[in-house]
Amino acid sequence: MKNNIPNLFTLLNLAIGFYCIINVLNGAIASSILFLFYFCLALDFLDGFFARRLNVISEFGKQLDSLADLISFGVLPSTVLFFHMSELFDTNMKYFTFLILIFSVIRLAKYNISEDNNNFFEGLPTPANALFFISISSYDGAYSSLISQYVFIGLIILFSFLMVSKIKFLNFKFKSFDFKKNKEKYITLLISLVLLLVYGHSILFLIIFFYVIYSFSKSLITRLFLK
């Protein structure tokens, strides 16, 4: 029974991701999808956390997790952004959103054959990429008029590259809750939480953008000076 607890979280992630896609196809707005998407993120964290805590990590679980992630963090953000760009821009630029799905598949395939590392991910994780695009699609703040179709296209190309790059991104998997061992993660999460409390979830895409800049800068410094 305990072997299937992580898989249950994985399948719930898959089901909610698919439910979100149905809602997008039925005309739901991106902001409502974003709230449902939080459950996908939480479940994706919990399946790995319980697999490690219960010591039931398996190849089957890893493959199942990637298949669920393909729906929730590959198909879903591509669909959200496709319909969002269809509503805003009367051009064929919306088909650039296919890149999110394509590079998410490549990213997940690379992850499946890589060795687990509790400190970093090689390449931008698909959940972070998905959160960025679903969040920015729901943004209707003061600067939303500055996010043109060309900005979207530039971001799609940039984030697609980041997903399959060799840049090391901070990994938020916790083997334990010990502060000293996870200090960098706790500080990053605390700063993100403060920003969320002050500005609301409309700021999420900026938090992911800063996460990208931080991880890229750290990876670059490590490569140049700490080899």
N, C-alpha and C positions, 0 to 999 in steps of 0.2 A: 504493500500500500504506500509506504513512504517513498518508494522509488517513483511513484506517479504524481506526487505532490507538485514538483516543479513543472511537469508536463501539463498539469491542469492549468497552471497560471499561463503557460505558453498558449494553450488552446483558447483560453479566455481572451488573451491578447489578439489572437487570430480572429475570433468571432466578433469582437468589438471593432477591430479594424475593418472587417468586411461590412459590418453594420454602418460604419461611418461612410464607406464608399457608396452604399445604397442611399444614404441620406444626401450625399453630394449629387447623385444622379437624379434624386427627387427634388433638387433645387434648394437644399438647406444652405444657409450662409456659412462662410468659413469660420466665423466666430463661434457658432454653435458646435461645429465639428471639433474646434480646438478643445472645448471642454471635455468632449468624449475622448479625444485623443490623449488627454492626461491619464486616463485609465490604461491605455495601451502602454504608455511609458512606465507607469507604476508596475504593471504586470510583467513587463519585460525586465525590470529590475528584480522583481520578486522571484521570478523563475530561476535566474542565475544565483541569487542570494541563497535561496533554499537548497538548490542543488549543491552548493558549496558547504553550507552549514550541515546538511544531512549526509554529506559525503556520498551523493548519488549521481555524480557527474558521469554521463555516458555519451557515447558517440551518437546514439539514437536521439538523445535529448538535444545535442548540439545541432543535428540536422533538422529536427523538428522546430527548434528555435529560429533557425535561419529561414525556414519556409514560412513561419508565422510573420517574421520580420519583413519578408518580401511583400506581404500584403499590407501590413500596418505602416511600414516605413519605406516602401517602394511604390506600390500601386496607389496607395492613399494620397501621399503628397503630390504625386504626378497628376492624379485626377482632380484634386482640389485646385491646383495651380492652372491646369488646363481650362477648367470652367471659369476660374477667376479671370484669366487673361481673355477668354472668349467674351466675357461680359464687358471688359474694359476696352479692349482693342480689337478693331475690325480688320485684322490681318491674319496671315497664316503663321505669325510668330509664335502662336500658342503651341505649335508642334515641337518647339524646342523643349517643351516639358517632358517629352519622351526620353530625353537625356537623363532625367532624374531616375526614371525607372531602369534604364539600361545600365547606368553606372552603379545604381544600388545593387543590381544583380551581380555585377562584377565584384563590388565591394564585399558582398556576402559570400561569394564563392571564394575569394581570397581569404576571408576570415575563417572559413571552414577548414582550410588546409594549413592554417598558421598555428603556431603554438600559443597557448593562452599566456597573457602577461597581465599581472594585476596592477601594474603601474601605468601602462599606456596602451593606446590602440595605434596601430599603424594605419594611417588614413582616417579621415573623418568618419565617425560611426554613423550608420544610417538613421538611428533615432534622432541624433542631433541635427542631421540634414533635414529630416522630415519635420521636426519641430520648427526649424528656421522657416521653411517655406509655408507651412500651414499658418504659422504666426504672422508672417509678413502679408499673407493673403487676407488675413482678418483685420489688419491694421487700418484704422480710419482716423488716425490722429492728424495733428496740424501739418505734418510733412508728407502726408500720403500722396499729394499731388506731384511730389518730386520723384515718386517711384514710377517711372515710365516703363514702357515695354522693353526699352533698351537696357534699362537698369535690371529688369527681371532676367533678360537674356544673359547679360553679363554675370549676374549672380548664379544662374543655372550652370553656365560654363565653368565658372570658378569653383563652385561647390562640387560639381561632377569630377573635376580634376582632383580636388582635395580628398574625395572619397577613395580614390585609387592611388593616391600619392604615398610616399614613404615617410611623410611627416608624422611625428609622434604626437598623439593627442592624449591629454590626461584621461585616465580611465577611472570611472566612478564606481567600479566594482569594489565591494568591501568584503574582505575575508574575515575582518573583525571590526569592532567599533572603537578600537584603541586610538586615542587622539594623536599620540606621537607618530604612529605608523601611517596615519591618514591625515596629517595636519594640512597638507596642500589641498586635499579634497574638501575638508571641512571649511577651510577659509574661503575657497571658491564658492561652495554652496551657500555659505553665510552671506557673502557679498551679493550673490544672485537673489537670495531670499529678501534681503533688505531692499534691493531695487524693485522686486516684485511688489512688496508691501507699499512702497512709496509711489510707484508709477503704474501698477497693475500689470496684468498679463500681456497688455499690448506692447510691452517692452521686451518680450521674450526673444524676438528675433535679434535684437541688439545684444542681448546677453550671449546668445549663441555666436554672434559675430565677434564679440570680445573674447570668447572662448577660443575661437579660431585664431585670432591675432596672438593671444597669449601662448597657445600651443605652438604656433608657427615660430614665434620669436624665441621661445625656449628651445625648440628643436634646432633652430638655426645657430643659437649661441652655443649649444652643446656640440654641434657639429664643427663649428669654427674654432672654439677655444678649449673644449674639454675632451678632445679626442685623446 
